[in-house]
């Protein structure tokens, strides 16, 4: 699965609407199965909760702590959301378990 690097507004405003949004930065990583596909799927699911404004390059890193595991593929994305930190955390944890 390829990474969709489209960045577009999730919250278009008509000029008369004032909506508070929060800027967020999320670090994503995967070390099991199709790592690139897992990251692409996570980004796609995150688009339901935030407007992704930037996506980093992919970086492969060594595991820390428990070393007997596959290498990680990591990235960072930034975006805007109307959700509170607690609401966004709940959704990101659901995505992680999917």
C-alpha positions in Angstrom: 0.0 0.0 0.0 1.4 3.4 -0.9 1.4 6.3 1.5 -1.2 9.0 0.6 0.6 12.3 1.2 -2.4 14.4 0.3 -2.8 17.4 2.6 -6.2 19.1 2.4 -8.5 21.0 4.8 -11.0 18.8 6.7 -12.8 21.9 8.0 -13.6 24.3 5.2 -14.9 27.6 6.5 -17.4 29.9 4.8 -15.9 33.0 6.2 -18.8 33.5 8.7 -17.9 30.5 10.9 -15.3 30.6 13.6 -14.2 27.2 14.7 -11.4 26.5 17.2 -8.9 24.0 16.0 -5.8 22.6 17.6 -2.5 21.9 15.9 -1.3 18.4 16.7 1.8 16.4 15.9 1.7 12.6 16.0 4.6 10.1 15.8 3.7 6.9 14.0 5.6 3.6 13.9 5.2 0.0 12.9 7.5 -3.0 13.2 5.2 -5.9 12.3 3.9 -7.2 9.0 3.6 -4.7 6.1 5.0 -1.7 8.0 4.5 0.8 5.2 0.9 -0.5 4.7 0.2 -0.2 8.4 1.4 3.4 8.4 -0.7 4.2 5.3 -3.8 2.6 6.9 -3.2 4.6 10.1 -2.9 7.9 8.1 -6.1 7.1 6.2 -8.0 6.5 9.5 -6.5 9.6 11.1 -8.1 11.6 8.3 -11.5 10.9 9.9 -10.4 12.9 13.0 -8.0 15.5 11.7 -6.9 17.5 8.7 -3.3 16.3 7.9 -1.2 19.3 7.0 2.3 17.7 6.7 3.9 14.3 6.6 7.5 13.5 7.2 9.8 11.1 5.4 9.9 7.5 6.6 12.8 6.5 8.9 13.8 3.0 9.8 15.1 2.6 13.4 16.4 0.0 15.8 14.1 -1.1 18.6 14.8 0.3 22.0 14.5 -1.8 25.2 13.4 -5.2 24.0 15.9 -5.6 21.2 14.8 -9.0 19.8 12.2 -7.6 17.5 12.0 -6.3 13.9 13.2 -2.8 12.9 10.6 0.0 13.1 9.4 2.2 10.3 8.6 5.6 11.7 7.2 8.9 10.6 5.5 12.1 11.9 2.4 13.9 10.8 1.0 17.2 11.7 -2.5 18.4 11.4 -5.5 20.3 12.7 -8.4 18.9 14.7 -11.4 20.1 16.6 -11.1 17.2 19.1 -9.7 17.6 22.6 -6.5 15.9 23.5 -8.4 13.2 25.3 -10.8 12.6 22.4 -7.9 12.4 19.9 -6.0 10.0 22.2 -9.1 7.7 22.4 -9.3 7.6 18.6 -5.6 7.0 18.1 -5.6 4.2 20.5 -8.5 2.6 18.6 -6.5 3.0 15.4 -3.5 1.3 17.0 -5.6 -1.7 18.1 -7.2 -2.1 14.6 
